């Protein structure tokens, strides 16, 4: 299923050893995701658990109408006034990485049970047309259910002038992710002259919450 908005807030994280996973699961699924989706401009939230034993242990993807949502009063007010449960949980949360990404292209036939996130750094931003071409090429892998390509917002280029991108690859089964990642890496090399090897993380879907009817459909999609 295509990303429901023009931007994505992506968070890779783990939790402190003293926090029991069941308590963390209860908080994020019963309160935190719903709280975020109730903010205007937050269209949908997806939560994933790592298929690896290493870090990051979790991945959350918030689909946004646009990236201005994060600077507007409703979101800022919620951040400034966390709930008692959130205040209790915050000392135990460890963020591995976090970024806001503008969606270049997105396509899919549904929400897959398994997800790979790729974080390549590319010397130049690919435009929307190239993003569509990239997604189209990756979707030729028959085990792929969805492909989403986005570029990091408000980030300075690295010392080698590379810019952070995010690819999210959805498949029905975890066993298909290796082939999906390989197809994506080949496709990235076809649209970029030089690519720094991407960070790759594999996840299983835990839950999906929300879908506002006001979601923007303006980001490029495949026909």
PyMOL commands that place a pseudoatom at each C-alpha (Angstrom):
pseudoatom trace, name=CA, resn=UNK, resi=1, chain=A, elem=C, hetatm=0, pos=[0.000, 0.000, 0.000]
pseudoatom trace, name=CA, resn=UNK, resi=2, chain=A, elem=C, hetatm=0, pos=[1.345, 3.417, -0.937]
pseudoatom trace, name=CA, resn=UNK, resi=3, chain=A, elem=C, hetatm=0, pos=[2.537, 5.811, 1.754]
pseudoatom trace, name=CA, resn=UNK, resi=4, chain=A, elem=C, hetatm=0, pos=[-0.424, 7.987, 2.747]
pseudoatom trace, name=CA, resn=UNK, resi=5, chain=A, elem=C, hetatm=0, pos=[1.156, 11.426, 2.633]
pseudoatom trace, name=CA, resn=UNK, resi=6, chain=A, elem=C, hetatm=0, pos=[4.031, 13.548, 1.376]
pseudoatom trace, name=CA, resn=UNK, resi=7, chain=A, elem=C, hetatm=0, pos=[6.421, 12.901, 4.275]
pseudoatom trace, name=CA, resn=UNK, resi=8, chain=A, elem=C, hetatm=0, pos=[7.531, 10.223, 6.701]
pseudoatom trace, name=CA, resn=UNK, resi=9, chain=A, elem=C, hetatm=0, pos=[8.856, 10.508, 10.248]
pseudoatom trace, name=CA, resn=UNK, resi=10, chain=A, elem=C, hetatm=0, pos=[11.032, 7.408, 10.697]
pseudoatom trace, name=CA, resn=UNK, resi=11, chain=A, elem=C, hetatm=0, pos=[12.395, 6.290, 14.069]
pseudoatom trace, name=CA, resn=UNK, resi=12, chain=A, elem=C, hetatm=0, pos=[14.698, 3.344, 14.744]
pseudoatom trace, name=CA, resn=UNK, resi=13, chain=A, elem=C, hetatm=0, pos=[15.036, 2.602, 18.452]
pseudoatom trace, name=CA, resn=UNK, resi=14, chain=A, elem=C, hetatm=0, pos=[15.637, 0.148, 21.246]
pseudoatom trace, name=CA, resn=UNK, resi=15, chain=A, elem=C, hetatm=0, pos=[14.807, 0.096, 24.967]
pseudoatom trace, name=CA, resn=UNK, resi=16, chain=A, elem=C, hetatm=0, pos=[16.868, -0.046, 28.134]
pseudoatom trace, name=CA, resn=UNK, resi=17, chain=A, elem=C, hetatm=0, pos=[17.506, -3.554, 29.564]
pseudoatom trace, name=CA, resn=UNK, resi=18, chain=A, elem=C, hetatm=0, pos=[15.511, -2.839, 32.726]
pseudoatom trace, name=CA, resn=UNK, resi=19, chain=A, elem=C, hetatm=0, pos=[12.297, -2.170, 30.787]
pseudoatom trace, name=CA, resn=UNK, resi=20, chain=A, elem=C, hetatm=0, pos=[10.202, -5.256, 30.122]
pseudoatom trace, name=CA, resn=UNK, resi=21, chain=A, elem=C, hetatm=0, pos=[9.257, -5.565, 26.464]
pseudoatom trace, name=CA, resn=UNK, resi=22, chain=A, elem=C, hetatm=0, pos=[5.610, -6.266, 27.268]
pseudoatom trace, name=CA, resn=UNK, resi=23, chain=A, elem=C, hetatm=0, pos=[5.330, -2.926, 29.089]
pseudoatom trace, name=CA, resn=UNK, resi=24, chain=A, elem=C, hetatm=0, pos=[6.887, -1.110, 26.146]
pseudoatom trace, name=CA, resn=UNK, resi=25, chain=A, elem=C, hetatm=0, pos=[4.553, -2.910, 23.717]
pseudoatom trace, name=CA, resn=UNK, resi=26, chain=A, elem=C, hetatm=0, pos=[1.507, -1.932, 25.772]
pseudoatom trace, name=CA, resn=UNK, resi=27, chain=A, elem=C, hetatm=0, pos=[2.490, 1.731, 25.929]
pseudoatom trace, name=CA, resn=UNK, resi=28, chain=A, elem=C, hetatm=0, pos=[3.340, 2.217, 22.268]
pseudoatom trace, name=CA, resn=UNK, resi=29, chain=A, elem=C, hetatm=0, pos=[0.387, 0.272, 20.843]
pseudoatom trace, name=CA, resn=UNK, resi=30, chain=A, elem=C, hetatm=0, pos=[-2.321, 1.280, 23.331]
pseudoatom trace, name=CA, resn=UNK, resi=31, chain=A, elem=C, hetatm=0, pos=[-1.386, 4.933, 23.790]
pseudoatom trace, name=CA, resn=UNK, resi=32, chain=A, elem=C, hetatm=0, pos=[1.547, 6.430, 21.907]
pseudoatom trace, name=CA, resn=UNK, resi=33, chain=A, elem=C, hetatm=0, pos=[0.732, 5.523, 18.293]
pseudoatom trace, name=CA, resn=UNK, resi=34, chain=A, elem=C, hetatm=0, pos=[-2.930, 6.434, 18.716]
pseudoatom trace, name=CA, resn=UNK, resi=35, chain=A, elem=C, hetatm=0, pos=[-1.967, 9.706, 20.390]
pseudoatom trace, name=CA, resn=UNK, resi=36, chain=A, elem=C, hetatm=0, pos=[0.234, 10.629, 17.443]
pseudoatom trace, name=CA, resn=UNK, resi=37, chain=A, elem=C, hetatm=0, pos=[-2.325, 9.645, 14.791]
pseudoatom trace, name=CA, resn=UNK, resi=38, chain=A, elem=C, hetatm=0, pos=[-4.891, 11.869, 16.541]
pseudoatom trace, name=CA, resn=UNK, resi=39, chain=A, elem=C, hetatm=0, pos=[-2.687, 14.901, 15.751]
pseudoatom trace, name=CA, resn=UNK, resi=40, chain=A, elem=C, hetatm=0, pos=[-3.849, 16.719, 12.578]
pseudoatom trace, name=CA, resn=UNK, resi=41, chain=A, elem=C, hetatm=0, pos=[-1.518, 15.864, 9.714]
pseudoatom trace, name=CA, resn=UNK, resi=42, chain=A, elem=C, hetatm=0, pos=[-0.486, 12.472, 11.126]
pseudoatom trace, name=CA, resn=UNK, resi=43, chain=A, elem=C, hetatm=0, pos=[-2.188, 10.125, 8.701]
pseudoatom trace, name=CA, resn=UNK, resi=44, chain=A, elem=C, hetatm=0, pos=[-1.077, 6.644, 9.723]
pseudoatom trace, name=CA, resn=UNK, resi=45, chain=A, elem=C, hetatm=0, pos=[1.415, 4.943, 12.037]
pseudoatom trace, name=CA, resn=UNK, resi=46, chain=A, elem=C, hetatm=0, pos=[3.156, 1.626, 11.469]
pseudoatom trace, name=CA, resn=UNK, resi=47, chain=A, elem=C, hetatm=0, pos=[5.173, -0.168, 14.098]
pseudoatom trace, name=CA, resn=UNK, resi=48, chain=A, elem=C, hetatm=0, pos=[7.725, -2.961, 13.484]
pseudoatom trace, name=CA, resn=UNK, resi=49, chain=A, elem=C, hetatm=0, pos=[9.897, -5.322, 15.533]
pseudoatom trace, name=CA, resn=UNK, resi=50, chain=A, elem=C, hetatm=0, pos=[13.390, -6.360, 14.435]
pseudoatom trace, name=CA, resn=UNK, resi=51, chain=A, elem=C, hetatm=0, pos=[13.996, -9.714, 12.780]
pseudoatom trace, name=CA, resn=UNK, resi=52, chain=A, elem=C, hetatm=0, pos=[17.596, -9.437, 13.986]
pseudoatom trace, name=CA, resn=UNK, resi=53, chain=A, elem=C, hetatm=0, pos=[18.956, -9.912, 17.488]
pseudoatom trace, name=CA, resn=UNK, resi=54, chain=A, elem=C, hetatm=0, pos=[20.987, -6.703, 17.253]
pseudoatom trace, name=CA, resn=UNK, resi=55, chain=A, elem=C, hetatm=0, pos=[20.000, -3.058, 17.114]
pseudoatom trace, name=CA, resn=UNK, resi=56, chain=A, elem=C, hetatm=0, pos=[17.761, -1.307, 16.352]
pseudoatom trace, name=CA, resn=UNK, resi=57, chain=A, elem=C, hetatm=0, pos=[15.105, -3.473, 17.975]
pseudoatom trace, name=CA, resn=UNK, resi=58, chain=A, elem=C, hetatm=0, pos=[12.133, -1.461, 16.685]
pseudoatom trace, name=CA, resn=UNK, resi=59, chain=A, elem=C, hetatm=0, pos=[11.093, 0.772, 13.821]
pseudoatom trace, name=CA, resn=UNK, resi=60, chain=A, elem=C, hetatm=0, pos=[8.193, 3.226, 13.714]
pseudoatom trace, name=CA, resn=UNK, resi=61, chain=A, elem=C, hetatm=0, pos=[6.984, 4.966, 10.577]
pseudoatom trace, name=CA, resn=UNK, resi=62, chain=A, elem=C, hetatm=0, pos=[4.607, 7.918, 10.859]
pseudoatom trace, name=CA, resn=UNK, resi=63, chain=A, elem=C, hetatm=0, pos=[3.040, 8.907, 7.539]
pseudoatom trace, name=CA, resn=UNK, resi=64, chain=A, elem=C, hetatm=0, pos=[2.492, 12.671, 7.433]
pseudoatom trace, name=CA, resn=UNK, resi=65, chain=A, elem=C, hetatm=0, pos=[0.431, 14.968, 5.208]
pseudoatom trace, name=CA, resn=UNK, resi=66, chain=A, elem=C, hetatm=0, pos=[3.627, 17.030, 4.880]
pseudoatom trace, name=CA, resn=UNK, resi=67, chain=A, elem=C, hetatm=0, pos=[6.765, 17.729, 6.897]
pseudoatom trace, name=CA, resn=UNK, resi=68, chain=A, elem=C, hetatm=0, pos=[5.424, 21.057, 8.217]
pseudoatom trace, name=CA, resn=UNK, resi=69, chain=A, elem=C, hetatm=0, pos=[3.187, 19.031, 10.525]
pseudoatom trace, name=CA, resn=UNK, resi=70, chain=A, elem=C, hetatm=0, pos=[6.143, 18.589, 12.882]
pseudoatom trace, name=CA, resn=UNK, resi=71, chain=A, elem=C, hetatm=0, pos=[6.590, 22.352, 13.325]
pseudoatom trace, name=CA, resn=UNK, resi=72, chain=A, elem=C, hetatm=0, pos=[2.917, 23.156, 13.836]
pseudoatom trace, name=CA, resn=UNK, resi=73, chain=A, elem=C, hetatm=0, pos=[1.228, 23.864, 17.161]
pseudoatom trace, name=CA, resn=UNK, resi=74, chain=A, elem=C, hetatm=0, pos=[-0.735, 20.608, 17.697]
pseudoatom trace, name=CA, resn=UNK, resi=75, chain=A, elem=C, hetatm=0, pos=[2.374, 18.404, 17.461]
pseudoatom trace, name=CA, resn=UNK, resi=76, chain=A, elem=C, hetatm=0, pos=[4.586, 20.815, 19.396]
pseudoatom trace, name=CA, resn=UNK, resi=77, chain=A, elem=C, hetatm=0, pos=[1.990, 21.029, 22.177]
pseudoatom trace, name=CA, resn=UNK, resi=78, chain=A, elem=C, hetatm=0, pos=[1.841, 17.237, 22.449]
pseudoatom trace, name=CA, resn=UNK, resi=79, chain=A, elem=C, hetatm=0, pos=[5.632, 16.992, 22.646]
pseudoatom trace, name=CA, resn=UNK, resi=80, chain=A, elem=C, hetatm=0, pos=[5.772, 19.724, 25.303]
pseudoatom trace, name=CA, resn=UNK, resi=81, chain=A, elem=C, hetatm=0, pos=[3.090, 18.043, 27.447]
pseudoatom trace, name=CA, resn=UNK, resi=82, chain=A, elem=C, hetatm=0, pos=[3.686, 14.268, 27.420]
pseudoatom trace, name=CA, resn=UNK, resi=83, chain=A, elem=C, hetatm=0, pos=[1.199, 12.011, 29.140]
pseudoatom trace, name=CA, resn=UNK, resi=84, chain=A, elem=C, hetatm=0, pos=[2.066, 10.476, 32.535]
pseudoatom trace, name=CA, resn=UNK, resi=85, chain=A, elem=C, hetatm=0, pos=[2.637, 7.096, 30.863]
pseudoatom trace, name=CA, resn=UNK, resi=86, chain=A, elem=C, hetatm=0, pos=[4.969, 8.672, 28.307]
pseudoatom trace, name=CA, resn=UNK, resi=87, chain=A, elem=C, hetatm=0, pos=[6.896, 10.458, 31.061]
pseudoatom trace, name=CA, resn=UNK, resi=88, chain=A, elem=C, hetatm=0, pos=[7.312, 7.116, 32.788]
pseudoatom trace, name=CA, resn=UNK, resi=89, chain=A, elem=C, hetatm=0, pos=[8.608, 5.461, 29.605]
pseudoatom trace, name=CA, resn=UNK, resi=90, chain=A, elem=C, hetatm=0, pos=[10.928, 8.178, 28.243]
pseudoatom trace, name=CA, resn=UNK, resi=91, chain=A, elem=C, hetatm=0, pos=[13.963, 7.422, 30.472]
pseudoatom trace, name=CA, resn=UNK, resi=92, chain=A, elem=C, hetatm=0, pos=[13.985, 3.850, 29.128]
pseudoatom trace, name=CA, resn=UNK, resi=93, chain=A, elem=C, hetatm=0, pos=[13.873, 4.683, 25.399]
pseudoatom trace, name=CA, resn=UNK, resi=94, chain=A, elem=C, hetatm=0, pos=[17.007, 4.693, 23.276]
pseudoatom trace, name=CA, resn=UNK, resi=95, chain=A, elem=C, hetatm=0, pos=[16.774, 6.243, 19.802]
pseudoatom trace, name=CA, resn=UNK, resi=96, chain=A, elem=C, hetatm=0, pos=[19.193, 4.704, 17.311]
pseudoatom trace, name=CA, resn=UNK, resi=97, chain=A, elem=C, hetatm=0, pos=[18.270, 7.034, 14.454]
pseudoatom trace, name=CA, resn=UNK, resi=98, chain=A, elem=C, hetatm=0, pos=[15.499, 9.453, 13.553]
pseudoatom trace, name=CA, resn=UNK, resi=99, chain=A, elem=C, hetatm=0, pos=[14.708, 11.446, 10.437]
pseudoatom trace, name=CA, resn=UNK, resi=100, chain=A, elem=C, hetatm=0, pos=[12.029, 13.266, 8.498]
pseudoatom trace, name=CA, resn=UNK, resi=101, chain=A, elem=C, hetatm=0, pos=[11.886, 12.234, 4.847]
pseudoatom trace, name=CA, resn=UNK, resi=102, chain=A, elem=C, hetatm=0, pos=[10.041, 13.726, 1.891]
pseudoatom trace, name=CA, resn=UNK, resi=103, chain=A, elem=C, hetatm=0, pos=[8.354, 11.071, -0.226]
pseudoatom trace, name=CA, resn=UNK, resi=104, chain=A, elem=C, hetatm=0, pos=[9.668, 10.963, -3.803]
pseudoatom trace, name=CA, resn=UNK, resi=105, chain=A, elem=C, hetatm=0, pos=[7.669, 7.945, -4.954]
pseudoatom trace, name=CA, resn=UNK, resi=106, chain=A, elem=C, hetatm=0, pos=[5.556, 5.218, -3.416]
pseudoatom trace, name=CA, resn=UNK, resi=107, chain=A, elem=C, hetatm=0, pos=[3.682, 2.159, -4.617]
pseudoatom trace, name=CA, resn=UNK, resi=108, chain=A, elem=C, hetatm=0, pos=[2.263, -1.079, -3.269]
pseudoatom trace, name=CA, resn=UNK, resi=109, chain=A, elem=C, hetatm=0, pos=[-0.536, -3.630, -3.279]
pseudoatom trace, name=CA, resn=UNK, resi=110, chain=A, elem=C, hetatm=0, pos=[-0.985, -3.765, 0.498]
pseudoatom trace, name=CA, resn=UNK, resi=111, chain=A, elem=C, hetatm=0, pos=[0.923, -3.594, 3.757]
pseudoatom trace, name=CA, resn=UNK, resi=112, chain=A, elem=C, hetatm=0, pos=[3.435, -6.420, 3.946]
pseudoatom trace, name=CA, resn=UNK, resi=113, chain=A, elem=C, hetatm=0, pos=[4.162, -8.502, 7.022]
pseudoatom trace, name=CA, resn=UNK, resi=114, chain=A, elem=C, hetatm=0, pos=[7.904, -7.934, 6.607]
pseudoatom trace, name=CA, resn=UNK, resi=115, chain=A, elem=C, hetatm=0, pos=[9.856, -4.754, 5.943]
pseudoatom trace, name=CA, resn=UNK, resi=116, chain=A, elem=C, hetatm=0, pos=[13.425, -3.831, 5.064]
pseudoatom trace, name=CA, resn=UNK, resi=117, chain=A, elem=C, hetatm=0, pos=[14.644, -0.277, 5.603]
pseudoatom trace, name=CA, resn=UNK, resi=118, chain=A, elem=C, hetatm=0, pos=[17.622, 0.845, 3.523]
pseudoatom trace, name=CA, resn=UNK, resi=119, chain=A, elem=C, hetatm=0, pos=[19.414, 4.095, 4.300]
pseudoatom trace, name=CA, resn=UNK, resi=120, chain=A, elem=C, hetatm=0, pos=[21.752, 4.831, 1.370]
pseudoatom trace, name=CA, resn=UNK, resi=121, chain=A, elem=C, hetatm=0, pos=[23.667, 8.056, 1.042]
pseudoatom trace, name=CA, resn=UNK, resi=122, chain=A, elem=C, hetatm=0, pos=[23.699, 9.284, -2.546]
pseudoatom trace, name=CA, resn=UNK, resi=123, chain=A, elem=C, hetatm=0, pos=[25.851, 12.135, -3.931]
pseudoatom trace, name=CA, resn=UNK, resi=124, chain=A, elem=C, hetatm=0, pos=[22.840, 13.951, -5.360]
pseudoatom trace, name=CA, resn=UNK, resi=125, chain=A, elem=C, hetatm=0, pos=[19.149, 13.968, -4.598]
pseudoatom trace, name=CA, resn=UNK, resi=126, chain=A, elem=C, hetatm=0, pos=[17.204, 11.926, -7.083]
pseudoatom trace, name=CA, resn=UNK, resi=127, chain=A, elem=C, hetatm=0, pos=[14.138, 13.743, -8.340]
pseudoatom trace, name=CA, resn=UNK, resi=128, chain=A, elem=C, hetatm=0, pos=[10.550, 12.503, -8.335]
pseudoatom trace, name=CA, resn=UNK, resi=129, chain=A, elem=C, hetatm=0, pos=[10.835, 11.078, -11.858]
pseudoatom trace, name=CA, resn=UNK, resi=130, chain=A, elem=C, hetatm=0, pos=[13.907, 9.065, -10.892]
pseudoatom trace, name=CA, resn=UNK, resi=131, chain=A, elem=C, hetatm=0, pos=[12.179, 8.022, -7.674]
pseudoatom trace, name=CA, resn=UNK, resi=132, chain=A, elem=C, hetatm=0, pos=[9.271, 6.567, -9.643]
pseudoatom trace, name=CA, resn=UNK, resi=133, chain=A, elem=C, hetatm=0, pos=[11.713, 4.797, -11.964]
pseudoatom trace, name=CA, resn=UNK, resi=134, chain=A, elem=C, hetatm=0, pos=[13.584, 3.401, -8.973]
pseudoatom trace, name=CA, resn=UNK, resi=135, chain=A, elem=C, hetatm=0, pos=[10.413, 2.068, -7.342]
pseudoatom trace, name=CA, resn=UNK, resi=136, chain=A, elem=C, hetatm=0, pos=[9.223, 0.642, -10.666]
pseudoatom trace, name=CA, resn=UNK, resi=137, chain=A, elem=C, hetatm=0, pos=[12.502, -1.239, -11.107]
pseudoatom trace, name=CA, resn=UNK, resi=138, chain=A, elem=C, hetatm=0, pos=[12.470, -2.653, -7.570]
pseudoatom trace, name=CA, resn=UNK, resi=139, chain=A, elem=C, hetatm=0, pos=[8.822, -3.733, -7.873]
pseudoatom trace, name=CA, resn=UNK, resi=140, chain=A, elem=C, hetatm=0, pos=[9.823, -6.101, -10.670]
pseudoatom trace, name=CA, resn=UNK, resi=141, chain=A, elem=C, hetatm=0, pos=[11.117, -8.402, -7.949]
pseudoatom trace, name=CA, resn=UNK, resi=142, chain=A, elem=C, hetatm=0, pos=[8.071, -10.740, -7.744]
pseudoatom trace, name=CA, resn=UNK, resi=143, chain=A, elem=C, hetatm=0, pos=[8.150, -11.070, -3.946]
pseudoatom trace, name=CA, resn=UNK, resi=144, chain=A, elem=C, hetatm=0, pos=[7.868, -7.318, -3.408]
pseudoatom trace, name=CA, resn=UNK, resi=145, chain=A, elem=C, hetatm=0, pos=[4.568, -5.939, -2.070]
pseudoatom trace, name=CA, resn=UNK, resi=146, chain=A, elem=C, hetatm=0, pos=[5.489, -2.269, -1.776]
pseudoatom trace, name=CA, resn=UNK, resi=147, chain=A, elem=C, hetatm=0, pos=[8.359, 0.145, -2.352]
pseudoatom trace, name=CA, resn=UNK, resi=148, chain=A, elem=C, hetatm=0, pos=[8.712, 3.662, -0.963]
pseudoatom trace, name=CA, resn=UNK, resi=149, chain=A, elem=C, hetatm=0, pos=[11.526, 6.084, -1.773]
pseudoatom trace, name=CA, resn=UNK, resi=150, chain=A, elem=C, hetatm=0, pos=[12.149, 9.254, 0.254]
pseudoatom trace, name=CA, resn=UNK, resi=151, chain=A, elem=C, hetatm=0, pos=[14.867, 11.870, 0.816]
pseudoatom trace, name=CA, resn=UNK, resi=152, chain=A, elem=C, hetatm=0, pos=[15.901, 13.303, 4.174]
pseudoatom trace, name=CA, resn=UNK, resi=153, chain=A, elem=C, hetatm=0, pos=[14.588, 16.791, 4.882]
pseudoatom trace, name=CA, resn=UNK, resi=154, chain=A, elem=C, hetatm=0, pos=[16.587, 19.661, 6.407]
pseudoatom trace, name=CA, resn=UNK, resi=155, chain=A, elem=C, hetatm=0, pos=[19.841, 17.685, 6.510]
pseudoatom trace, name=CA, resn=UNK, resi=156, chain=A, elem=C, hetatm=0, pos=[23.186, 19.056, 5.408]
pseudoatom trace, name=CA, resn=UNK, resi=157, chain=A, elem=C, hetatm=0, pos=[25.157, 16.966, 2.882]
pseudoatom trace, name=CA, resn=UNK, resi=158, chain=A, elem=C, hetatm=0, pos=[27.930, 14.882, 4.412]
pseudoatom trace, name=CA, resn=UNK, resi=159, chain=A, elem=C, hetatm=0, pos=[31.648, 15.554, 3.832]
pseudoatom trace, name=CA, resn=UNK, resi=160, chain=A, elem=C, hetatm=0, pos=[31.449, 13.679, 0.520]
pseudoatom trace, name=CA, resn=UNK, resi=161, chain=A, elem=C, hetatm=0, pos=[28.323, 15.613, -0.550]
pseudoatom trace, name=CA, resn=UNK, resi=162, chain=A, elem=C, hetatm=0, pos=[26.027, 12.643, -0.078]
pseudoatom trace, name=CA, resn=UNK, resi=163, chain=A, elem=C, hetatm=0, pos=[22.416, 13.095, 1.011]
pseudoatom trace, name=CA, resn=UNK, resi=164, chain=A, elem=C, hetatm=0, pos=[20.474, 10.626, 3.151]
pseudoatom trace, name=CA, resn=UNK, resi=165, chain=A, elem=C, hetatm=0, pos=[17.666, 8.656, 1.516]
pseudoatom trace, name=CA, resn=UNK, resi=166, chain=A, elem=C, hetatm=0, pos=[15.242, 6.068, 2.825]
pseudoatom trace, name=CA, resn=UNK, resi=167, chain=A, elem=C, hetatm=0, pos=[13.878, 3.062, 0.975]
pseudoatom trace, name=CA, resn=UNK, resi=168, chain=A, elem=C, hetatm=0, pos=[11.214, 0.915, 2.598]
pseudoatom trace, name=CA, resn=UNK, resi=169, chain=A, elem=C, hetatm=0, pos=[10.677, -2.486, 1.000]
pseudoatom trace, name=CA, resn=UNK, resi=170, chain=A, elem=C, hetatm=0, pos=[7.574, -4.482, 1.911]
pseudoatom trace, name=CA, resn=UNK, resi=171, chain=A, elem=C, hetatm=0, pos=[7.091, -8.206, 1.404]
pseudoatom trace, name=CA, resn=UNK, resi=172, chain=A, elem=C, hetatm=0, pos=[4.605, -10.767, 2.643]
pseudoatom trace, name=CA, resn=UNK, resi=173, chain=A, elem=C, hetatm=0, pos=[7.307, -12.958, 4.191]
pseudoatom trace, name=CA, resn=UNK, resi=174, chain=A, elem=C, hetatm=0, pos=[10.571, -12.306, 5.978]
pseudoatom trace, name=CA, resn=UNK, resi=175, chain=A, elem=C, hetatm=0, pos=[12.261, -15.001, 3.902]
pseudoatom trace, name=CA, resn=UNK, resi=176, chain=A, elem=C, hetatm=0, pos=[11.768, -12.830, 0.787]
pseudoatom trace, name=CA, resn=UNK, resi=177, chain=A, elem=C, hetatm=0, pos=[13.527, -9.759, 2.184]
pseudoatom trace, name=CA, resn=UNK, resi=178, chain=A, elem=C, hetatm=0, pos=[17.037, -10.810, 1.162]
pseudoatom trace, name=CA, resn=UNK, resi=179, chain=A, elem=C, hetatm=0, pos=[16.011, -10.955, -2.513]
pseudoatom trace, name=CA, resn=UNK, resi=180, chain=A, elem=C, hetatm=0, pos=[14.130, -7.666, -2.162]
pseudoatom trace, name=CA, resn=UNK, resi=181, chain=A, elem=C, hetatm=0, pos=[17.163, -5.909, -0.674]
pseudoatom trace, name=CA, resn=UNK, resi=182, chain=A, elem=C, hetatm=0, pos=[19.417, -7.262, -3.428]
pseudoatom trace, name=CA, resn=UNK, resi=183, chain=A, elem=C, hetatm=0, pos=[17.006, -5.985, -6.095]
pseudoatom trace, name=CA, resn=UNK, resi=184, chain=A, elem=C, hetatm=0, pos=[16.893, -2.571, -4.422]
pseudoatom trace, name=CA, resn=UNK, resi=185, chain=A, elem=C, hetatm=0, pos=[20.681, -2.266, -4.224]
pseudoatom trace, name=CA, resn=UNK, resi=186, chain=A, elem=C, hetatm=0, pos=[20.996, -3.031, -7.938]
pseudoatom trace, name=CA, resn=UNK, resi=187, chain=A, elem=C, hetatm=0, pos=[18.315, -0.471, -8.738]
pseudoatom trace, name=CA, resn=UNK, resi=188, chain=A, elem=C, hetatm=0, pos=[19.945, 2.237, -6.615]
pseudoatom trace, name=CA, resn=UNK, resi=189, chain=A, elem=C, hetatm=0, pos=[23.209, 1.779, -8.476]
pseudoatom trace, name=CA, resn=UNK, resi=190, chain=A, elem=C, hetatm=0, pos=[21.357, 2.245, -11.763]
pseudoatom trace, name=CA, resn=UNK, resi=191, chain=A, elem=C, hetatm=0, pos=[20.127, 5.761, -10.862]
pseudoatom trace, name=CA, resn=UNK, resi=192, chain=A, elem=C, hetatm=0, pos=[23.080, 7.083, -8.842]
pseudoatom trace, name=CA, resn=UNK, resi=193, chain=A, elem=C, hetatm=0, pos=[26.645, 7.504, -10.033]
pseudoatom trace, name=CA, resn=UNK, resi=194, chain=A, elem=C, hetatm=0, pos=[28.113, 6.647, -6.635]
pseudoatom trace, name=CA, resn=UNK, resi=195, chain=A, elem=C, hetatm=0, pos=[26.416, 5.166, -3.577]
pseudoatom trace, name=CA, resn=UNK, resi=196, chain=A, elem=C, hetatm=0, pos=[27.669, 4.642, -0.055]
pseudoatom trace, name=CA, resn=UNK, resi=197, chain=A, elem=C, hetatm=0, pos=[26.656, 1.144, 1.102]
pseudoatom trace, name=CA, resn=UNK, resi=198, chain=A, elem=C, hetatm=0, pos=[23.269, 1.487, 2.800]
pseudoatom trace, name=CA, resn=UNK, resi=199, chain=A, elem=C, hetatm=0, pos=[22.423, 0.611, 6.367]
pseudoatom trace, name=CA, resn=UNK, resi=200, chain=A, elem=C, hetatm=0, pos=[19.953, -2.296, 6.075]
pseudoatom trace, name=CA, resn=UNK, resi=201, chain=A, elem=C, hetatm=0, pos=[17.567, -3.384, 8.841]
pseudoatom trace, name=CA, resn=UNK, resi=202, chain=A, elem=C, hetatm=0, pos=[14.885, -6.078, 8.710]
pseudoatom trace, name=CA, resn=UNK, resi=203, chain=A, elem=C, hetatm=0, pos=[11.594, -5.976, 10.596]
pseudoatom trace, name=CA, resn=UNK, resi=204, chain=A, elem=C, hetatm=0, pos=[8.305, -7.779, 11.119]
pseudoatom trace, name=CA, resn=UNK, resi=205, chain=A, elem=C, hetatm=0, pos=[5.070, -5.784, 11.213]
pseudoatom trace, name=CA, resn=UNK, resi=206, chain=A, elem=C, hetatm=0, pos=[3.541, -5.366, 14.675]
pseudoatom trace, name=CA, resn=UNK, resi=207, chain=A, elem=C, hetatm=0, pos=[0.594, -3.037, 14.037]
pseudoatom trace, name=CA, resn=UNK, resi=208, chain=A, elem=C, hetatm=0, pos=[-0.889, -0.318, 11.835]
pseudoatom trace, name=CA, resn=UNK, resi=209, chain=A, elem=C, hetatm=0, pos=[-3.022, 2.472, 13.289]
pseudoatom trace, name=CA, resn=UNK, resi=210, chain=A, elem=C, hetatm=0, pos=[-5.058, 5.212, 11.624]
pseudoatom trace, name=CA, resn=UNK, resi=211, chain=A, elem=C, hetatm=0, pos=[-5.801, 6.519, 8.170]
pseudoatom trace, name=CA, resn=UNK, resi=212, chain=A, elem=C, hetatm=0, pos=[-7.240, 10.004, 7.839]
pseudoatom trace, name=CA, resn=UNK, resi=213, chain=A, elem=C, hetatm=0, pos=[-9.406, 10.809, 4.830]
pseudoatom trace, name=CA, resn=UNK, resi=214, chain=A, elem=C, hetatm=0, pos=[-7.463, 14.070, 4.395]
pseudoatom trace, name=CA, resn=UNK, resi=215, chain=A, elem=C, hetatm=0, pos=[-4.281, 12.236, 3.393]
pseudoatom trace, name=CA, resn=UNK, resi=216, chain=A, elem=C, hetatm=0, pos=[-2.558, 13.902, 0.474]
pseudoatom trace, name=CA, resn=UNK, resi=217, chain=A, elem=C, hetatm=0, pos=[-2.276, 11.950, -2.759]
pseudoatom trace, name=CA, resn=UNK, resi=218, chain=A, elem=C, hetatm=0, pos=[0.127, 14.393, -4.366]
pseudoatom trace, name=CA, resn=UNK, resi=219, chain=A, elem=C, hetatm=0, pos=[3.335, 12.393, -4.001]
pseudoatom trace, name=CA, resn=UNK, resi=220, chain=A, elem=C, hetatm=0, pos=[4.296, 10.504, -7.176]
pseudoatom trace, name=CA, resn=UNK, resi=221, chain=A, elem=C, hetatm=0, pos=[2.912, 6.990, -7.556]
pseudoatom trace, name=CA, resn=UNK, resi=222, chain=A, elem=C, hetatm=0, pos=[3.291, 4.361, -10.193]
pseudoatom trace, name=CA, resn=UNK, resi=223, chain=A, elem=C, hetatm=0, pos=[0.427, 3.978, -12.675]
for i in range(1, 223): cmd.bond("trace and resi %d" % i, "trace and resi %d" % (i + 1))
show_as sticks, trace
zoom trace
